[in-house]
Amino acid sequence: MDKLLITGKKDLKGFIDVHGSKNSSLPILVSSLLNTNTLTLSNIPDVDDTNNMIKLLKGYGAKINSNKNNLNINCENIKNISTDYDIVRKMRASVLILGPLLSRFGFCKISLPGGCAIGTRPIDIHLSGLSKLGVNFFVDRGFVVGEVSKSLLGNKIKLPFPSVGATENILMAAVLARGETIIQNAAKEPEILDLGNCLVSMGAKIEGLGTNKINIQGVNSLQKASHTVIPDRIVAGTFVILSAMLNSEIEVKKINSEHLTSLINVLKKMGVNLKISKNSIKIIPVKKLKSTKVITAPYPGFPTDLQAQLMALMSLVNGTSKIKETIFENRFMHVPELNRLGANIKLNKDIAIIQGNQKFNGAQVMASDLRASVSLVLAALCAKGKTTINRVYHLDRGYEKIEKYLEKIGAQIKRQKS
Ligand code: EPZ
């Protein structure tokens, strides 16, 4: 397993071009299953999750030609096979193939994403929504099997929680369903809007994208289309937080700053001076930053995917900060590792209390999940001495060759292949 070796406290400056959104690319790649014509995509990030999704689709018989961040995908001749545990375990987003395959074939078999029964979590909202469109689900030895007697039928679906994945799954299934589907309490993340815009470019009839009520009129088939994926707002936010931690003029470019409003508001409350344009954000160094309190929430609230990164910044500012995590019940795995680097963070159920004015010192640390891992990279870049981050495969799922991006702005960082 690869490691990252980082020597901190280097003088970092310059600019970073942010790549396309992983969380937009994944559902958009899957949406090609609905189409028998070619979908041309640009700005797809070269990260493990998207590359694994491309492999999964090729396994279904999709014809895919790709070069770096652009690809053509044609799913005219696909065969319907079941998706095994190993793939779903590694990449939850593979659950998104349910909607398109059920819509196309009226049948789908996919492994449950790891040890959770349907009834309680974590795809219950997906399945109950799809059932409203006429799918019968049952569990068969760790697989969930979906069958449609005739064809999917539009319906009114109210989500108990604005689940991003469930909104995407139901939205894709509704596109070819007969009649009208209304999704209420839908997720409003920019990635949903991006998926919806891509579907509309293929000929889908969708209204209300980006709001909590989406209306879909089913169509019989979809056409050839091209689509450019939005910038990755979480990668962008990660690098904006890094520049605030370093108090240096790093410009984060090729972004959509409107997708980062909640982060911008938090950073302004902390005293960060930001120069903001539509497609870039730059930090103007200031004397001292101060603590604040944040609660993660569905979009447009503060994104859970930036919680770990913000925690690293909060460790450096004046005063005690708090973060309440409301989206995932166990998303503080980075805390013990940040504390090993010198942070002083205590947990009280879903609340993290972060002491400020700490100094990071290099150490051996362990990456645990995608965003937890990158918070360790941020801390290591601000730490005195050397840090080794183990299990960087977590990072590679959502950040394109992060060491290349960071070397470009002067970081001393090396990947040790093993
Ligand atoms: C998407 O995950 C993102 N992943 C996550 O990003 C992100 O953290 C999350 O949305 C929230 O914004 C992709 O887009 C590929 P949810 P998703 O369904 O769709 C519970 C990253 O780092 N839930 O909105 O899985 C669930 O357990 C990743 O890029 C159910 O209980 O998120 C969680 O507690 C991490 N039943 C909460 O809802 C369901 O049927 C939010 O889940 C579905 C979800």
Residues whose N, C-alpha, C, O or C-beta is under 5 A from the ligand:
A	BS01	EPZ	N23 L26 A93 T120 R121 P122 I123 D124 I125 H126 P162 S163 V164 G165 A166 T304 D305 I327 F328 L370 R371
